[in-house]
């Protein structure tokens, strides 16, 4: 929600073995599968080797030889070993992500097929939430159509197709504002790991964290464990076409997808060393029904948003604010 990077975090909160195991499984990696455990151990070895080669880090043997679940628990504690465990895990995060990216590059799979795999996973998780009674009043999933993609790229001078994060997007509306955070928590535990939320791509215009802590005095016991100071927890929308009154929790995340065996068989030799997981960028919007109703009125409405965006594209295509020449040149 703050748009910060886990590489800048100082501690995990996975001291319970069950939480650590669930976190690993949320990456679509399973400790009881020998190939998955072997892949995680290799990523850990590569991380330790990298830190020693380039930074001369003194990694204690208990950290170097710890299992992945033990490493997560140590990183949730205190002291020198905790710092070392966090350091190893940060490098592992990057190495694992790079392996997933390389595997995706090697696979003969289209965006269409890849998006289908993600949609199946998201629909399954949200379906489970609905069956368990989560107060979700609306769920919409979709792929950005080509015309919308063209307009978005033309509206932003710095945009490129490689930096388009919302080709695949999902929207969840909850019954009340108090339901937003439990829904978000469930998604980070069952659908995507919190460490793969893309930094600097988050918007939070619903929750004022100072107000939340005032409303919930029992939260004071975790204030000093926050990764980001309270004053940095409100993340405004930096989209110039979005109305100031628009309210949403919006973020981009990499959703881990386990590659089906029939697709892995099509990968070039040696690809098995990259693990079985690829990561797919998705945008999520979560808001409550009242905010949704307000967003659909006045300047915050989708129609007004699209009109502002189209007008900007039209002006840009016509030459922007370039001065006109003499009348004889017109």
C-alpha positions in Angstrom: 0.0 0.0 0.0 2.9 2.4 0.5 4.8 1.5 -2.7 8.0 0.8 -0.8 10.5 -2.0 -1.7 11.1 -5.1 0.5 14.8 -4.6 -0.3 14.6 -1.7 2.1 12.8 -3.6 4.9 14.6 -4.5 8.1 12.7 -7.5 9.5 10.2 -10.1 8.6 7.2 -11.2 10.7 7.2 -15.0 10.0 8.5 -16.4 13.3 5.9 -19.1 13.3 6.9 -22.2 11.2 3.3 -22.4 9.8 3.5 -18.8 8.6 6.9 -19.4 7.0 5.7 -22.5 5.2 2.6 -20.7 4.0 4.7 -17.8 2.7 6.9 -20.3 0.7 3.8 -22.0 -0.7 2.4 -18.7 -1.8 5.3 -18.6 -4.2 3.9 -21.8 -5.7 7.0 -23.7 -4.3 6.4 -26.7 -2.0 8.8 -28.0 0.6 7.6 -31.6 0.3 8.6 -31.7 -3.4 12.3 -32.6 -3.7 12.8 -30.6 -7.0 11.3 -27.5 -5.4 13.4 -27.7 -2.3 16.5 -28.3 -4.4 15.8 -25.2 -6.4 15.3 -23.1 -3.3 18.6 -24.4 -1.9 20.4 -23.5 -5.1 19.0 -20.0 -5.0 20.2 -19.7 -1.4 23.7 -20.9 -2.3 23.8 -18.5 -5.2 22.8 -15.7 -2.9 25.5 -16.4 -0.3 28.1 -16.8 -3.1 27.1 -13.4 -4.6 27.3 -11.6 -1.3 30.7 -13.0 -0.6 32.1 -12.3 -4.0 31.0 -8.7 -4.2 30.7 -7.4 -0.7 32.9 -9.8 1.4 29.9 -10.5 3.7 30.7 -12.8 6.6 27.8 -15.2 6.5 27.7 -17.4 9.6 27.5 -21.1 8.9 24.1 -21.5 10.7 22.7 -19.0 8.2 24.4 -20.5 5.2 23.2 -24.0 6.1 19.7 -23.1 7.3 16.7 -24.4 5.4 14.6 -21.8 3.7 11.9 -22.0 6.4 14.5 -21.6 9.1 16.0 -18.7 7.3 12.6 -16.9 7.2 12.2 -17.5 11.0 15.7 -16.2 11.8 15.0 -13.1 9.7 11.9 -12.5 11.9 14.0 -12.4 15.1 16.7 -10.0 16.4 20.5 -9.8 16.5 23.4 -10.3 14.1 22.0 -13.5 12.6 18.7 -11.8 11.9 20.5 -9.1 9.8 22.5 -11.7 7.9 19.3 -13.8 7.2 17.5 -10.7 5.9 20.5 -9.9 3.7 20.6 -13.4 2.2 16.8 -13.3 1.6 17.0 -10.0 -0.2 19.6 -11.3 -2.7 17.5 -14.5 -3.0 14.5 -12.4 -3.9 16.3 -10.9 -6.9 17.9 -14.2 -8.0 14.6 -16.0 -7.9 12.8 -13.3 -9.8 15.5 -13.2 -12.5 15.2 -17.0 -12.8 11.5 -16.7 -13.3 11.9 -14.0 -15.9 14.5 -16.0 -17.8 12.2 -19.1 -17.8 9.3 -17.0 -19.1 11.6 -15.7 -21.9 12.5 -19.3 -22.9 9.0 -20.7 -22.9 7.1 -20.8 -26.2 3.9 -19.4 -24.6 1.8 -16.4 -25.7 0.5 -13.6 -23.5 -3.0 -14.9 -24.1 -2.2 -18.4 -22.8 -0.2 -16.9 -19.9 -3.0 -14.5 -18.9 -5.4 -17.5 -18.9 -3.2 -19.3 -16.3 -3.3 -16.2 -14.1 -7.0 -15.7 -14.5 -7.7 -19.3 -13.5 -5.6 -18.8 -10.4 -7.3 -15.5 -9.4 -10.8 -16.7 -10.1 -10.1 -19.8 -8.0 -8.9 -17.8 -5.0 -11.6 -15.2 -5.2 -14.2 -18.0 -5.6 -12.9 -19.5 -2.4 -13.2 -16.1 -0.6 -16.8 -15.8 -1.7 -17.6 -19.4 -0.5 -16.0 -18.6 2.8 -18.2 -15.5 3.3 -15.9 -12.7 2.5 -17.9 -9.4 2.2 -17.2 -8.9 -1.5 -20.0 -7.2 -3.4 -18.3 -7.0 -6.8 -15.4 -8.7 -8.6 -14.3 -7.8 -12.1 -11.4 -9.2 -14.0 -10.3 -8.2 -17.5 -7.5 -7.6 -20.0 -6.8 -4.1 -21.3 -7.9 -3.9 -24.9 -5.6 -2.6 -27.6 -7.3 0.8 -28.1 -7.0 1.5 -24.3 -3.4 0.4 -24.5 -2.7 2.8 -27.4 -4.4 5.7 -25.6 -2.5 5.1 -22.4 0.9 4.9 -24.1 0.1 8.1 -26.1 -1.0 10.0 -23.0 2.3 9.5 -21.2 5.5 10.8 -22.7 7.6 8.5 -20.5 5.5 5.3 -21.1 6.7 2.3 -23.1 5.0 -1.0 -23.8 7.5 -2.7 -21.6 6.4 -0.5 -18.6 2.6 -1.2 -19.1 1.5 -2.8 -15.9 -2.2 -3.1 -16.3 -2.6 -5.4 -19.3 -4.2 -7.8 -16.8 -6.3 -6.2 -14.0 -8.7 -7.1 -11.3 -11.1 -5.1 -9.2 -12.7 -6.0 -5.9 -15.4 -4.0 -4.2 -16.1 -4.8 -0.5 -19.2 -4.1 1.5 -17.6 -1.6 3.9 -14.3 0.2 4.2 -13.4 -2.0 7.2 -13.5 -5.0 4.9 -10.8 -3.8 2.5 -7.8 -4.6 4.7 -8.9 -8.2 5.6 -9.4 -8.9 1.8 -6.0 -7.5 1.0 -4.4 -9.6 3.8 -6.0 -12.7 2.4 -4.8 -12.0 -1.1 -1.2 -11.6 0.1 -1.4 -14.9 1.9 -3.1 -16.9 -0.8 -2.6 -15.3 -4.2 0.6 -13.3 -4.4 3.5 -12.9 -1.9 3.8 -9.3 -0.5 7.4 -9.2 -1.5 6.5 -9.1 -5.2 4.3 -6.0 -5.1 6.0 -3.6 -7.5 7.7 -0.7 -5.8 6.4 2.9 -6.5 3.3 1.6 -8.3 0.9 1.7 -5.3 -1.9 4.1 -4.6 -3.7 4.4 -1.3 -6.3 7.2 -1.1 -8.7 5.4 1.2 -6.8 4.9 4.5 -5.1 7.6 6.6 -2.8 5.5 8.8 -2.6 8.1 11.5 -6.4 8.0 11.8 -6.4 4.2 11.7 -4.0 4.1 14.7 -6.1 6.6 16.5 -9.2 4.5 15.9 -7.5 1.3 17.0 -5.4 2.0 20.2 -4.4 -1.6 20.4 -2.3 -1.1 17.2 0.2 0.9 19.2 2.1 -2.3 20.1 3.1 -2.8 16.5 3.9 0.9 15.7 7.7 0.4 16.1 7.6 -2.7 13.9 6.3 -0.9 10.8 8.6 -1.0 7.8 7.6 2.5 6.7 7.0 5.5 8.9 3.4 6.5 9.4 3.8 9.7 7.5 4.9 7.8 4.4 2.0 5.4 4.5 -0.5 7.5 2.5 0.3 7.0 -1.2 -1.4 9.5 -3.4 -2.3 8.8 -7.0 0.2 10.3 -9.4 -1.9 9.8 -12.5 -2.6 13.4 -13.7 -5.9 12.3 -15.3 -7.3 11.0 -12.0 -9.6 13.3 -10.1 -8.4 14.3 -6.5 -11.7 12.9 -5.1 -11.0 9.4 -6.5 -10.6 6.8 -3.7 -9.0 3.4 -4.1 -6.2 1.0 -2.9 -4.4 0.2 -6.1 -1.2 -1.7 -6.7 0.8 -3.7 -9.2 2.1 -7.2 -8.3 3.9 -10.1 -9.8 1.6 -13.1 -9.5 3.6 -16.4 -9.3 2.3 -19.0 -11.7 3.5 -22.6 -11.7 4.3 -23.7 -15.3 2.2 -26.8 -16.3 4.4 -29.9 -17.1 3.3 -29.9 -20.8 4.7 -26.4 -21.2 7.9 -27.1 -19.3 8.6 -30.0 -21.7 8.7 -27.4 -24.5 11.4 -25.3 -22.8 15.0 -25.6 -24.1 17.4 -28.0 -22.3 18.8 -26.6 -19.1 15.6 -24.6 -18.3 14.8 -26.9 -15.3 17.6 -25.2 -13.4 15.5 -22.0 -13.5 12.7 -23.5 -11.3 9.1 -24.1 -12.2 7.7 -20.6 -11.6 7.1 -17.6 -13.8 5.8 -14.2 -12.6 3.1 -12.2 -14.4 2.3 -8.5 -13.8 -1.2 -7.7 -12.7 -2.9 -4.6 -11.4 -5.4 -4.9 -8.5 -7.9 -2.3 -7.3 -9.6 -2.8 -3.9 -12.2 -0.4 -2.6 -15.4 -0.3 -0.6 -19.0 0.1 -2.0 -19.3 3.7 -0.7 -16.1 4.8 -2.3 -17.2 3.0 -5.5 -20.4 5.0 -5.5 -18.6 8.3 -5.0 -16.0 7.4 -7.7 -18.8 7.1 -10.3 -20.0 10.6 -9.8 -18.6 14.0 -11.0 -15.0 14.4 -12.0 -14.0 11.0 -10.4 -16.2 9.0 -12.9 -14.5 6.7 -15.4 -16.1 8.6 -18.3 -14.6 11.9 -17.1 -11.3 10.2 -16.6 -11.2 8.8 -20.1 -12.3 12.2 -21.6 -9.4 13.9 -19.9 -7.0 11.3 -21.1 -8.4 11.4 -24.7 -8.2 15.2 -24.8 -4.5 15.0 -23.8 -3.7 12.5 -26.4 -5.5 14.5 -29.1 -3.5 17.7 -28.2 -0.3 15.7 -28.2 -1.0 14.1 -31.6 -1.8 17.6 -33.0 1.6 18.9 -31.9 1.0 19.8 -28.3 1.7 23.5 -27.4 4.1 24.2 -30.3 3.7 27.8 -31.4 1.9 28.3 -34.7 3.8 29.7 -37.6 2.9 32.8 -39.7 -0.6 32.8 -41.2 0.9 32.1 -44.6 2.3 28.8 -43.3 -1.0 27.5 -42.1 
